[in-house]
Amino acid sequence: MKKSTWLVGLLGAAAALTSCEKFLDVNTDPNNPTVATPNFLLPSIISNGIQTQMYTSLRVPYITQYIVRRPADNRNIDQYYLTNAQSTNVFNYSYFYSGGNIPLMEKAALAEGSPYYVGAGKIMQALILAHATDMLGDVPYTEAYQGGANYTPKYDPQQQLYTNVSQLLDEGVVEMQKAPSENKRPLYSTSPSESGDILYKGDPAKWVRLAYALKAREAQHLTKKKSYDPAAVLALCDKAFKSSADDAQLNYQVAVAPLSNTTSIFGPTRGNFGSATFSTNVIKYLNGTTFPGVVDPRFGILTPSTSTGAVAGAGTPPGTNLTPGSTYTDFYGGWYARDLGYFDVITYHELKFIEAEAALRAGNRPRALAALREGIRAHMAKVGRGGSNALPAVTFPTISADQITTYLASAAVPQTPEDVTLRSVMEQKYLAMFLNPDSWSDLRRLDFDPAIYVNFVYPTRTVNPVVAGQTDPKLRYPRRLLPGGTEVLYNPTAVAKLFSDAGATTNDEYITKPLWFDQP
């Protein structure tokens, strides 16, 4: 700020300085550029863009009943009490920490002739925008990313945003498919320091596959719409991820100054889940209850094998649901709670379940069965590699190829194309999408159907009476997050319009209103 003020003062006095231009040239520091190059903007866009979805995972897994709160009667999110503060990070990371830098990077990349950076920017913008609208509904886009020029952007309707997301992905693919000779700047470099594409290490083909995976995910959200086309979804799947090596994920690392908060959002160092335990919903799938006699090899990995689970709203007595030999809750004994693990955004195994559902809806049961089995195999192979946690001290079992084969031959998995059902696809997808907030998109578009999600338990006590009191039983679950707290303060007119358009007057009413993708 001091440097900027000094330069403005000099420019204001230009008429009085006969050698002003020469003086300013002398005082321009070539080692401290005023405009960052694309390779130094992209890492932050990637990491903060992925964290948009990661921070949603602080909240949504309580709605999807991967986890529940241990204390009871506290008006918690697993009892469908939501607040604006719970949405602030997903909004701020979408627009301020990541999205706002994308136009700057694209402008610089276009100016120097680096189309891969333009492509990465468009695909990241689509990833961020898709997640924001799927969680929040209508969000800014056409008037967004203008900084101080517009602090109160209008909110675009979700139907239009889905079109915008698809267009951004198509445009990103075009840029990423250009010849390497057209790209002036390397997409990824490790010298003199790591810069550029920290997601795929400079592989444009993987960015293309990511774009098609995102298009498939968003297209599959539209199963309630007359326009839904399973054949089109399958065509997108064919162009998307080919293996788990294509997964879009954020890898955590040890914090080395000046870095901070680089360990897992789920891990013990950050300590965000000290009052969480696993739900009975999850445990029953793993421990042989839902599928009698079939203990899932992921039991002991996704959750400790000692976990018994709890029901939303019921709580647990003090001292229960702890990781053996520690004072940590059993949540910290799970694979995804490793301090130095990773956060999945969208994966090959998710794509295979998207393919399985689309193939089933298209009447192609053999393809549905093959994709379902491959989704299960891929997820088990990914989480079944062993490893350990230091705090609490946990060593995770491995899952062998023989164990996967045995599970795939069990009663938990359809054995013939005729046996494939929507339930068999979605419950396996639910397990493989562990803690991923996009599971909420599935639950909503399928109306939390108890015939599909057989272990899902409605909160037993102190559930939000406005949510529980909805006339239509299908709407007795949260369907959207509230607007972010910063928007309530600084963009109140737009927020008021959101409520008016939704037909809601209170926060509790607002969260019961289905989003556009969640309506016929």
HELIX and SHEET records of a PDB file:
HELIX    1   1 LYS A    2  GLY A   12  1                                  11    
HELIX    2   2 ALA A   14  ALA A   16  5                                   3    
HELIX    3   3 CYS A   20  VAL A   26  1                                   7    
HELIX    4   4 PRO A   38  THR A   56  1                                  19    
HELIX    5   5 VAL A   60  ILE A   63  1                                   4    
HELIX    6   6 ILE A   77  GLN A   79  5                                   3    
HELIX    7   7 ALA A   85  ASN A   92  1                                   8    
HELIX    8   8 TYR A   93  SER A   98  3                                   6    
HELIX    9   9 GLY A   99  ASN A  101  5                                   3    
HELIX   10  10 ILE A  102  GLU A  112  1                                  11    
HELIX   11  11 PRO A  115  LEU A  136  1                                  22    
HELIX   12  12 GLY A  147  ALA A  149  5                                   3    
HELIX   13  13 GLN A  158  MET A  176  1                                  19    
HELIX   14  14 PRO A  180  GLU A  182  5                                   3    
HELIX   15  15 PRO A  204  GLN A  220  1                                  17    
HELIX   16  16 PRO A  230  LYS A  239  1                                  10    
HELIX   17  17 SER A  244  ASP A  246  5                                   3    
HELIX   18  18 THR A  280  LEU A  286  1                                   7    
HELIX   19  19 ASP A  330  GLY A  333  5                                   4    
HELIX   20  20 TRP A  335  ALA A  337  5                                   3    
HELIX   21  21 TYR A  348  ARG A  361  1                                  14    
HELIX   22  22 ARG A  365  VAL A  383  1                                  19    
HELIX   23  23 ALA A  401  LEU A  408  1                                   8    
HELIX   24  24 PRO A  417  ASP A  419  5                                   3    
HELIX   25  25 LEU A  422  ALA A  432  1                                  11    
HELIX   26  26 SER A  439  ARG A  445  1                                   7    
HELIX   27  27 PRO A  465  ALA A  468  1                                   4    
HELIX   28  28 PRO A  473  LEU A  475  5                                   3    
HELIX   29  29 GLY A  485  TYR A  490  1                                   6    
HELIX   30  30 PRO A  492  ALA A  502  1                                  11    
HELIX   31  31 ASN A  507  TYR A  510  1                                   4    
HELIX   32  32 TRP A  516  ASP A  518  5                                   3    
SHEET    1   A 2 ILE A  67  ARG A  69  0                                        
SHEET    2   A 2 ALA A 276  PHE A 278 -1                                        
SHEET    1   B 2 TYR A 188  SER A 189  0                                        
SHEET    2   B 2 SER A 195  GLY A 196 -1                                        
SHEET    1   C 2 ALA A 248  ASN A 251  0                                        
SHEET    2   C 2 TYR A 342  ILE A 346 -1                                        
SHEET    1   D 2 SER A 388  ASN A 389  0                                        
SHEET    2   D 2 VAL A 394  THR A 395 -1                                        
END                                                                             
